[in-house]
Amino acid sequence: MQIVELDIKLPYEGRGKILSRLYGKVRGKIRDIHFFPPDSEGISEIKMEIVEEDAPRLLSEIRKIIKNGKITFRVLSEA
């Protein structure tokens, strides 16, 4: 089991649609989440910590959902 930090940067306009699909994938696994307001370019940032068994598989599924944004992946701990 791993604790993974995801740093997601999305355009603010489509954030709700993407977050609803993303929440369907990580429901029950979220440990901590922070939403940041959009910057001057309209890019919103979301940081979340997730407890996951197979983190690379989850990352590939999330990349399919997030097409217009960027995602940064970091493993915080392994158990």
N, C-alpha and C positions, 0 to 999 in steps of 0.2 A: 504494500500500500504506500502511495506517495502523496505528499502535499505539494501541489503544483500552483504556481502563481501565473495567471494569465493577464497580460496587459493588452487591452484591445482598444484600438483607435478607429472610430467610425465617423462617417459624415452624420451630422446631427439630424438631417431630414429623414433618413431611413432607419434611424436607431430603434424605434419601437417595433417595427416589423422584424428586424434581425434579433432583437433581444427576446421576443416571444419564442422564436424558433430555438434560440440558444438555451433559454430556460428549460425547454422541453428535454434537451440533452443532459443538462447538469442538475436537474431537480433532485434534491435530497443529498447532493454532494457538496454544496457550497458551504464553505467555512466562514468566509468573510468577503464582503463586496463593497466597493466604493465607486460612486458615480461622480465624475468631474464635469463641470459645465463646458460648453464648447469654447474654443479659443477664437481668435479673430478671423481665422480661416474657415470656421464652421466645423471643426473636427472635435468630437466629444471623446473622452477617455473613460474607460471602465477597467478597474483592477479587481480581480477576484482570486481568492484562494479556494482551491477545490481539492477534496480528498478523492483520489482515483486509483484504481487497480492497474489499468492499462493506459497510461498517459499518452503515449504516441498515437494510439488508435483514436482517443478522444480529440487530440489535436488535429488529426486528419479530418475528422467529422466536422469540427468547428471551422476549419479552413474552407470546407465546402459551403458552409452557411455564410461566412463573411467573405464576400467577394470584393467589395469596394474599400475595405479597411485593411489595417495592419494588425498582426497579432504577434506578441512576444511571449515566449514560453520559458519558464524557469522552474526547476525542481528545487523546492525548499528543504524537504527532508524525505527520507525513505525509511520505511518501517518493515 
